[in-house]
Amino acid sequence: MQVCDAEDIRILKGVVSKDHVHMHLEYAAKHSISDIIKRLKGRSSRRLQDEFPELKKRYWGRHF
């Protein structure tokens, strides 16, 4: 939610499952969906790795 707020993206609906997430988003037409997903995944990965340092050992090269 914080990432979406920073990027001026509105989450209309979302479902979190064990290994994936479904989201319905509202965003400005000037943004491409691939760019939005790249930002969401990148920032989420960074935050998770900062909060849970043991993930760094499991996912080498900071690729989550």
PyMOL Python script that loads the backbone (N, CA, C, O; Angstrom):
from pymol import cmd

cmd.read_pdbstr("""\
ATOM      1  N   MET A   1       0.822  -1.193   0.000  1.00  0.00           N
ATOM      2  CA  MET A   1       0.000   0.000   0.000  1.00  0.00           C
ATOM      3  C   MET A   1       0.860   1.249   0.000  1.00  0.00           C
ATOM      4  O   MET A   1       0.523   2.236  -0.654  1.00  0.00           O
ATOM      5  N   GLN A   2       1.976   1.215   0.732  1.00  0.00           N
ATOM      6  CA  GLN A   2       2.849   2.381   0.781  1.00  0.00           C
ATOM      7  C   GLN A   2       3.471   2.668  -0.575  1.00  0.00           C
ATOM      8  O   GLN A   2       3.601   3.827  -0.968  1.00  0.00           O
ATOM      9  N   VAL A   3       3.851   1.634  -1.280  1.00  0.00           N
ATOM     10  CA  VAL A   3       4.441   1.802  -2.608  1.00  0.00           C
ATOM     11  C   VAL A   3       3.406   2.398  -3.551  1.00  0.00           C
ATOM     12  O   VAL A   3       3.717   3.308  -4.319  1.00  0.00           O
ATOM     13  N   CYS A   4       2.192   1.897  -3.498  1.00  0.00           N
ATOM     14  CA  CYS A   4       1.130   2.426  -4.366  1.00  0.00           C
ATOM     15  C   CYS A   4       0.829   3.881  -4.045  1.00  0.00           C
ATOM     16  O   CYS A   4       0.627   4.685  -4.955  1.00  0.00           O
ATOM     17  N   ASP A   5       0.796   4.230  -2.771  1.00  0.00           N
ATOM     18  CA  ASP A   5       0.560   5.620  -2.391  1.00  0.00           C
ATOM     19  C   ASP A   5       1.649   6.534  -2.948  1.00  0.00           C
ATOM     20  O   ASP A   5       1.362   7.629  -3.432  1.00  0.00           O
ATOM     21  N   ALA A   6       2.894   6.077  -2.876  1.00  0.00           N
ATOM     22  CA  ALA A   6       4.014   6.881  -3.364  1.00  0.00           C
ATOM     23  C   ALA A   6       3.970   7.041  -4.876  1.00  0.00           C
ATOM     24  O   ALA A   6       4.431   8.052  -5.405  1.00  0.00           O
ATOM     25  N   GLU A   7       3.426   6.061  -5.572  1.00  0.00           N
ATOM     26  CA  GLU A   7       3.383   6.093  -7.038  1.00  0.00           C
ATOM     27  C   GLU A   7       2.043   6.596  -7.577  1.00  0.00           C
ATOM     28  O   GLU A   7       1.826   6.573  -8.789  1.00  0.00           O
ATOM     29  N   ASP A   8       1.146   7.049  -6.707  1.00  0.00           N
ATOM     30  CA  ASP A   8      -0.183   7.523  -7.089  1.00  0.00           C
ATOM     31  C   ASP A   8      -0.974   6.429  -7.812  1.00  0.00           C
ATOM     32  O   ASP A   8      -1.571   6.655  -8.865  1.00  0.00           O
ATOM     33  N   ILE A   9      -0.957   5.241  -7.212  1.00  0.00           N
ATOM     34  CA  ILE A   9      -1.690   4.091  -7.729  1.00  0.00           C
ATOM     35  C   ILE A   9      -2.716   3.710  -6.680  1.00  0.00           C
ATOM     36  O   ILE A   9      -2.413   3.698  -5.487  1.00  0.00           O
ATOM     37  N   ARG A  10      -3.918   3.402  -7.112  1.00  0.00           N
ATOM     38  CA  ARG A  10      -4.979   3.038  -6.181  1.00  0.00           C
ATOM     39  C   ARG A  10      -5.266   1.547  -6.291  1.00  0.00           C
ATOM     40  O   ARG A  10      -5.495   1.037  -7.387  1.00  0.00           O
ATOM     41  N   ILE A  11      -5.255   0.842  -5.157  1.00  0.00           N
ATOM     42  CA  ILE A  11      -5.605  -0.571  -5.134  1.00  0.00           C
ATOM     43  C   ILE A  11      -7.120  -0.665  -4.973  1.00  0.00           C
ATOM     44  O   ILE A  11      -7.670  -0.262  -3.948  1.00  0.00           O
ATOM     45  N   LEU A  12      -7.785  -1.197  -5.989  1.00  0.00           N
ATOM     46  CA  LEU A  12      -9.240  -1.315  -5.934  1.00  0.00           C
ATOM     47  C   LEU A  12      -9.665  -2.591  -5.215  1.00  0.00           C
ATOM     48  O   LEU A  12     -10.647  -2.605  -4.473  1.00  0.00           O
ATOM     49  N   LYS A  13      -8.911  -3.655  -5.447  1.00  0.00           N
ATOM     50  CA  LYS A  13      -9.215  -4.938  -4.834  1.00  0.00           C
ATOM     51  C   LYS A  13      -7.950  -5.770  -4.831  1.00  0.00           C
ATOM     52  O   LYS A  13      -7.138  -5.663  -5.750  1.00  0.00           O
ATOM     53  N   GLY A  14      -7.767  -6.598  -3.814  1.00  0.00           N
ATOM     54  CA  GLY A  14      -6.582  -7.440  -3.762  1.00  0.00           C
ATOM     55  C   GLY A  14      -6.818  -8.707  -2.966  1.00  0.00           C
ATOM     56  O   GLY A  14      -7.595  -8.728  -2.012  1.00  0.00           O
ATOM     57  N   VAL A  15      -6.126  -9.770  -3.380  1.00  0.00           N
ATOM     58  CA  VAL A  15      -6.186 -11.051  -2.685  1.00  0.00           C
ATOM     59  C   VAL A  15      -4.759 -11.557  -2.548  1.00  0.00           C
ATOM     60  O   VAL A  15      -4.027 -11.638  -3.534  1.00  0.00           O
ATOM     61  N   VAL A  16      -4.359 -11.899  -1.316  1.00  0.00           N
ATOM     62  CA  VAL A  16      -3.019 -12.412  -1.061  1.00  0.00           C
ATOM     63  C   VAL A  16      -3.125 -13.906  -0.807  1.00  0.00           C
ATOM     64  O   VAL A  16      -3.850 -14.342   0.087  1.00  0.00           O
ATOM     65  N   SER A  17      -2.395 -14.692  -1.600  1.00  0.00           N
ATOM     66  CA  SER A  17      -2.342 -16.139  -1.437  1.00  0.00           C
ATOM     67  C   SER A  17      -0.968 -16.531  -0.919  1.00  0.00           C
ATOM     68  O   SER A  17      -0.113 -15.675  -0.691  1.00  0.00           O
ATOM     69  N   LYS A  18      -0.761 -17.821  -0.738  1.00  0.00           N
ATOM     70  CA  LYS A  18       0.501 -18.319  -0.183  1.00  0.00           C
ATOM     71  C   LYS A  18       1.702 -17.908  -1.036  1.00  0.00           C
ATOM     72  O   LYS A  18       2.738 -17.518  -0.498  1.00  0.00           O
ATOM     73  N   ASP A  19       1.570 -17.992  -2.352  1.00  0.00           N
ATOM     74  CA  ASP A  19       2.725 -17.753  -3.219  1.00  0.00           C
ATOM     75  C   ASP A  19       2.491 -16.716  -4.313  1.00  0.00           C
ATOM     76  O   ASP A  19       3.318 -16.582  -5.215  1.00  0.00           O
ATOM     77  N   HIS A  20       1.393 -15.989  -4.254  1.00  0.00           N
ATOM     78  CA  HIS A  20       1.161 -14.948  -5.251  1.00  0.00           C
ATOM     79  C   HIS A  20       0.102 -13.957  -4.761  1.00  0.00           C
ATOM     80  O   HIS A  20      -0.559 -14.175  -3.745  1.00  0.00           O
ATOM     81  N   VAL A  21      -0.036 -12.872  -5.507  1.00  0.00           N
ATOM     82  CA  VAL A  21      -0.974 -11.802  -5.151  1.00  0.00           C
ATOM     83  C   VAL A  21      -1.758 -11.421  -6.404  1.00  0.00           C
ATOM     84  O   VAL A  21      -1.198 -11.338  -7.497  1.00  0.00           O
ATOM     85  N   HIS A  22      -3.043 -11.194  -6.233  1.00  0.00           N
ATOM     86  CA  HIS A  22      -3.878 -10.653  -7.312  1.00  0.00           C
ATOM     87  C   HIS A  22      -4.296  -9.244  -6.894  1.00  0.00           C
ATOM     88  O   HIS A  22      -4.740  -9.036  -5.765  1.00  0.00           O
ATOM     89  N   MET A  23      -4.154  -8.280  -7.798  1.00  0.00           N
ATOM     90  CA  MET A  23      -4.551  -6.907  -7.482  1.00  0.00           C
ATOM     91  C   MET A  23      -5.242  -6.279  -8.681  1.00  0.00           C
ATOM     92  O   MET A  23      -4.834  -6.471  -9.826  1.00  0.00           O
ATOM     93  N   HIS A  24      -6.285  -5.532  -8.399  1.00  0.00           N
ATOM     94  CA  HIS A  24      -6.925  -4.683  -9.400  1.00  0.00           C
ATOM     95  C   HIS A  24      -6.476  -3.269  -9.066  1.00  0.00           C
ATOM     96  O   HIS A  24      -6.729  -2.773  -7.968  1.00  0.00           O
ATOM     97  N   LEU A  25      -5.806  -2.619 -10.018  1.00  0.00           N
ATOM     98  CA  LEU A  25      -5.206  -1.306  -9.772  1.00  0.00           C
ATOM     99  C   LEU A  25      -5.822  -0.248 -10.661  1.00  0.00           C
ATOM    100  O   LEU A  25      -6.298  -0.526 -11.762  1.00  0.00           O
ATOM    101  N   GLU A  26      -5.801   0.974 -10.155  1.00  0.00           N
ATOM    102  CA  GLU A  26      -6.173   2.140 -10.953  1.00  0.00           C
ATOM    103  C   GLU A  26      -4.940   3.031 -11.012  1.00  0.00           C
ATOM    104  O   GLU A  26      -4.393   3.406  -9.975  1.00  0.00           O
ATOM    105  N   TYR A  27      -4.498   3.370 -12.226  1.00  0.00           N
ATOM    106  CA  TYR A  27      -3.287   4.162 -12.384  1.00  0.00           C
ATOM    107  C   TYR A  27      -3.417   5.070 -13.595  1.00  0.00           C
ATOM    108  O   TYR A  27      -4.251   4.841 -14.470  1.00  0.00           O
ATOM    109  N   ALA A  28      -2.587   6.096 -13.636  1.00  0.00           N
ATOM    110  CA  ALA A  28      -2.610   7.060 -14.743  1.00  0.00           C
ATOM    111  C   ALA A  28      -2.162   6.381 -16.032  1.00  0.00           C
ATOM    112  O   ALA A  28      -1.285   5.518 -16.015  1.00  0.00           O
ATOM    113  N   ALA A  29      -2.759   6.770 -17.128  1.00  0.00           N
ATOM    114  CA  ALA A  29      -2.451   6.176 -18.426  1.00  0.00           C
ATOM    115  C   ALA A  29      -1.005   6.428 -18.865  1.00  0.00           C
ATOM    116  O   ALA A  29      -0.491   5.738 -19.746  1.00  0.00           O
ATOM    117  N   LYS A  30      -0.359   7.409 -18.253  1.00  0.00           N
ATOM    118  CA  LYS A  30       1.023   7.715 -18.639  1.00  0.00           C
ATOM    119  C   LYS A  30       2.000   6.638 -18.166  1.00  0.00           C
ATOM    120  O   LYS A  30       3.138   6.595 -18.635  1.00  0.00           O
ATOM    121  N   HIS A  31       1.569   5.757 -17.231  1.00  0.00           N
ATOM    122  CA  HIS A  31       2.422   4.686 -16.721  1.00  0.00           C
ATOM    123  C   HIS A  31       2.129   3.388 -17.469  1.00  0.00           C
ATOM    124  O   HIS A  31       0.979   3.107 -17.806  1.00  0.00           O
ATOM    125  N   SER A  32       3.162   2.606 -17.724  1.00  0.00           N
ATOM    126  CA  SER A  32       2.941   1.289 -18.325  1.00  0.00           C
ATOM    127  C   SER A  32       2.804   0.264 -17.203  1.00  0.00           C
ATOM    128  O   SER A  32       3.406   0.412 -16.139  1.00  0.00           O
ATOM    129  N   ILE A  33       2.016  -0.764 -17.446  1.00  0.00           N
ATOM    130  CA  ILE A  33       1.800  -1.776 -16.418  1.00  0.00           C
ATOM    131  C   ILE A  33       3.105  -2.494 -16.080  1.00  0.00           C
ATOM    132  O   ILE A  33       3.331  -2.850 -14.924  1.00  0.00           O
ATOM    133  N   SER A  34       3.959  -2.710 -17.070  1.00  0.00           N
ATOM    134  CA  SER A  34       5.234  -3.391 -16.799  1.00  0.00           C
ATOM    135  C   SER A  34       6.116  -2.551 -15.871  1.00  0.00           C
ATOM    136  O   SER A  34       6.803  -3.096 -15.008  1.00  0.00           O
ATOM    137  N   ASP A  35       6.098  -1.245 -16.043  1.00  0.00           N
ATOM    138  CA  ASP A  35       6.861  -0.342 -15.164  1.00  0.00           C
ATOM    139  C   ASP A  35       6.315  -0.370 -13.736  1.00  0.00           C
ATOM    140  O   ASP A  35       7.076  -0.390 -12.768  1.00  0.00           O
ATOM    141  N   ILE A  36       5.008  -0.370 -13.621  1.00  0.00           N
ATOM    142  CA  ILE A  36       4.373  -0.396 -12.300  1.00  0.00           C
ATOM    143  C   ILE A  36       4.723  -1.691 -11.573  1.00  0.00           C
ATOM    144  O   ILE A  36       5.088  -1.662 -10.398  1.00  0.00           O
ATOM    145  N   ILE A  37       4.617  -2.819 -12.260  1.00  0.00           N
ATOM    146  CA  ILE A  37       4.904  -4.114 -11.638  1.00  0.00           C
ATOM    147  C   ILE A  37       6.374  -4.194 -11.239  1.00  0.00           C
ATOM    148  O   ILE A  37       6.702  -4.701 -10.166  1.00  0.00           O
ATOM    149  N   LYS A  38       7.258  -3.694 -12.102  1.00  0.00           N
ATOM    150  CA  LYS A  38       8.688  -3.693 -11.783  1.00  0.00           C
ATOM    151  C   LYS A  38       8.949  -2.909 -10.493  1.00  0.00           C
ATOM    152  O   LYS A  38       9.718  -3.356  -9.643  1.00  0.00           O
ATOM    153  N   ARG A  39       8.323  -1.763 -10.346  1.00  0.00           N
ATOM    154  CA  ARG A  39       8.502  -0.950  -9.142  1.00  0.00           C
ATOM    155  C   ARG A  39       7.924  -1.629  -7.903  1.00  0.00           C
ATOM    156  O   ARG A  39       8.557  -1.651  -6.847  1.00  0.00           O
ATOM    157  N   LEU A  40       6.722  -2.180  -8.039  1.00  0.00           N
ATOM    158  CA  LEU A  40       6.098  -2.856  -6.901  1.00  0.00           C
ATOM    159  C   LEU A  40       6.928  -4.048  -6.436  1.00  0.00           C
ATOM    160  O   LEU A  40       7.157  -4.215  -5.238  1.00  0.00           O
ATOM    161  N   LYS A  41       7.375  -4.872  -7.368  1.00  0.00           N
ATOM    162  CA  LYS A  41       8.155  -6.054  -7.012  1.00  0.00           C
ATOM    163  C   LYS A  41       9.519  -5.669  -6.439  1.00  0.00           C
ATOM    164  O   LYS A  41       9.975  -6.265  -5.463  1.00  0.00           O
ATOM    165  N   GLY A  42      10.163  -4.684  -7.037  1.00  0.00           N
ATOM    166  CA  GLY A  42      11.485  -4.261  -6.574  1.00  0.00           C
ATOM    167  C   GLY A  42      11.449  -3.701  -5.163  1.00  0.00           C
ATOM    168  O   GLY A  42      12.253  -4.082  -4.312  1.00  0.00           O
ATOM    169  N   ARG A  43      10.519  -2.803  -4.922  1.00  0.00           N
ATOM    170  CA  ARG A  43      10.426  -2.190  -3.583  1.00  0.00           C
ATOM    171  C   ARG A  43       9.968  -3.195  -2.539  1.00  0.00           C
ATOM    172  O   ARG A  43      10.447  -3.179  -1.405  1.00  0.00           O
ATOM    173  N   SER A  44       9.043  -4.067  -2.917  1.00  0.00           N
ATOM    174  CA  SER A  44       8.576  -5.088  -1.971  1.00  0.00           C
ATOM    175  C   SER A  44       9.714  -6.034  -1.606  1.00  0.00           C
ATOM    176  O   SER A  44       9.893  -6.379  -0.438  1.00  0.00           O
ATOM    177  N   SER A  45      10.475  -6.448  -2.603  1.00  0.00           N
ATOM    178  CA  SER A  45      11.606  -7.350  -2.364  1.00  0.00           C
ATOM    179  C   SER A  45      12.621  -6.705  -1.431  1.00  0.00           C
ATOM    180  O   SER A  45      13.090  -7.337  -0.484  1.00  0.00           O
ATOM    181  N   ARG A  46      12.957  -5.460  -1.697  1.00  0.00           N
ATOM    182  CA  ARG A  46      13.928  -4.750  -0.866  1.00  0.00           C
ATOM    183  C   ARG A  46      13.451  -4.638   0.582  1.00  0.00           C
ATOM    184  O   ARG A  46      14.220  -4.860   1.517  1.00  0.00           O
ATOM    185  N   ARG A  47      12.198  -4.297   0.752  1.00  0.00           N
ATOM    186  CA  ARG A  47      11.654  -4.145   2.114  1.00  0.00           C
ATOM    187  C   ARG A  47      11.619  -5.475   2.854  1.00  0.00           C
ATOM    188  O   ARG A  47      11.934  -5.533   4.043  1.00  0.00           O
ATOM    189  N   LEU A  48      11.236  -6.545   2.156  1.00  0.00           N
ATOM    190  CA  LEU A  48      11.208  -7.862   2.797  1.00  0.00           C
ATOM    191  C   LEU A  48      12.611  -8.310   3.202  1.00  0.00           C
ATOM    192  O   LEU A  48      12.803  -8.851   4.291  1.00  0.00           O
ATOM    193  N   GLN A  49      13.588  -8.085   2.326  1.00  0.00           N
ATOM    194  CA  GLN A  49      14.956  -8.488   2.635  1.00  0.00           C
ATOM    195  C   GLN A  49      15.544  -7.657   3.777  1.00  0.00           C
ATOM    196  O   GLN A  49      16.354  -8.161   4.555  1.00  0.00           O
ATOM    197  N   ASP A  50      15.146  -6.396   3.883  1.00  0.00           N
ATOM    198  CA  ASP A  50      15.602  -5.567   5.004  1.00  0.00           C
ATOM    199  C   ASP A  50      14.969  -6.024   6.316  1.00  0.00           C
ATOM    200  O   ASP A  50      15.624  -6.057   7.358  1.00  0.00           O
ATOM    201  N   GLU A  51      13.685  -6.376   6.247  1.00  0.00           N
ATOM    202  CA  GLU A  51      12.967  -6.778   7.451  1.00  0.00           C
ATOM    203  C   GLU A  51      13.314  -8.204   7.896  1.00  0.00           C
ATOM    204  O   GLU A  51      13.306  -8.507   9.089  1.00  0.00           O
ATOM    205  N   PHE A  52      13.617  -9.071   6.929  1.00  0.00           N
ATOM    206  CA  PHE A  52      13.936 -10.469   7.226  1.00  0.00           C
ATOM    207  C   PHE A  52      15.296 -10.816   6.632  1.00  0.00           C
ATOM    208  O   PHE A  52      15.362 -11.351   5.525  1.00  0.00           O
ATOM    209  N   PRO A  53      16.389 -10.523   7.349  1.00  0.00           N
ATOM    210  CA  PRO A  53      17.744 -10.732   6.824  1.00  0.00           C
ATOM    211  C   PRO A  53      18.035 -12.178   6.415  1.00  0.00           C
ATOM    212  O   PRO A  53      18.904 -12.413   5.576  1.00  0.00           O
ATOM    213  N   GLU A  54      17.328 -13.140   6.990  1.00  0.00           N
ATOM    214  CA  GLU A  54      17.569 -14.539   6.626  1.00  0.00           C
ATOM    215  C   GLU A  54      17.205 -14.831   5.169  1.00  0.00           C
ATOM    216  O   GLU A  54      17.666 -15.824   4.606  1.00  0.00           O
ATOM    217  N   LEU A  55      16.396 -13.990   4.563  1.00  0.00           N
ATOM    218  CA  LEU A  55      16.052 -14.171   3.151  1.00  0.00           C
ATOM    219  C   LEU A  55      17.260 -13.945   2.252  1.00  0.00           C
ATOM    220  O   LEU A  55      17.353 -14.540   1.179  1.00  0.00           O
ATOM    221  N   LYS A  56      18.185 -13.091   2.681  1.00  0.00           N
ATOM    222  CA  LYS A  56      19.379 -12.815   1.871  1.00  0.00           C
ATOM    223  C   LYS A  56      20.216 -14.067   1.683  1.00  0.00           C
ATOM    224  O   LYS A  56      20.829 -14.263   0.634  1.00  0.00           O
ATOM    225  N   LYS A  57      20.241 -14.914   2.706  1.00  0.00           N
ATOM    226  CA  LYS A  57      21.004 -16.159   2.607  1.00  0.00           C
ATOM    227  C   LYS A  57      20.347 -17.119   1.623  1.00  0.00           C
ATOM    228  O   LYS A  57      21.026 -17.853   0.906  1.00  0.00           O
ATOM    229  N   ARG A  58      19.045 -17.105   1.599  1.00  0.00           N
ATOM    230  CA  ARG A  58      18.305 -18.037   0.741  1.00  0.00           C
ATOM    231  C   ARG A  58      18.275 -17.577  -0.721  1.00  0.00           C
ATOM    232  O   ARG A  58      18.340 -18.400  -1.634  1.00  0.00           O
ATOM    233  N   TYR A  59      18.177 -16.285  -0.933  1.00  0.00           N
ATOM    234  CA  TYR A  59      18.090 -15.725  -2.290  1.00  0.00           C
ATOM    235  C   TYR A  59      19.349 -14.920  -2.572  1.00  0.00           C
ATOM    236  O   TYR A  59      19.379 -13.713  -2.328  1.00  0.00           O
ATOM    237  N   TRP A  60      20.378 -15.566  -3.077  1.00  0.00           N
ATOM    238  CA  TRP A  60      21.672 -14.930  -3.332  1.00  0.00           C
ATOM    239  C   TRP A  60      21.540 -13.876  -4.430  1.00  0.00           C
ATOM    240  O   TRP A  60      20.624 -13.924  -5.250  1.00  0.00           O
ATOM    241  N   GLY A  61      22.457 -12.942  -4.425  1.00  0.00           N
ATOM    242  CA  GLY A  61      22.477 -11.895  -5.456  1.00  0.00           C
ATOM    243  C   GLY A  61      21.357 -10.888  -5.326  1.00  0.00           C
ATOM    244  O   GLY A  61      21.100 -10.118  -6.252  1.00  0.00           O
ATOM    245  N   ARG A  62      20.683 -10.886  -4.181  1.00  0.00           N
ATOM    246  CA  ARG A  62      19.576  -9.968  -3.917  1.00  0.00           C
ATOM    247  C   ARG A  62      18.454 -10.104  -4.929  1.00  0.00           C
ATOM    248  O   ARG A  62      17.708  -9.151  -5.154  1.00  0.00           O
ATOM    249  N   HIS A  63      18.321 -11.292  -5.552  1.00  0.00           N
ATOM    250  CA  HIS A  63      17.205 -11.572  -6.462  1.00  0.00           C
ATOM    251  C   HIS A  63      16.179 -12.383  -5.697  1.00  0.00           C
ATOM    252  O   HIS A  63      16.468 -13.485  -5.230  1.00  0.00           O
ATOM    253  N   PHE A  64      14.992 -11.840  -5.571  1.00  0.00           N
ATOM    254  CA  PHE A  64      13.970 -12.473  -4.761  1.00  0.00           C
ATOM    255  C   PHE A  64      12.971 -13.159  -5.654  1.00  0.00           C
ATOM    256  O   PHE A  64      12.016 -13.761  -5.164  1.00  0.00           O
TER     257      PHE A  64
END
""", "prot")
cmd.dss("prot")
cmd.show_as("cartoon", "prot")
cmd.util.cbc("prot")
cmd.orient("prot")
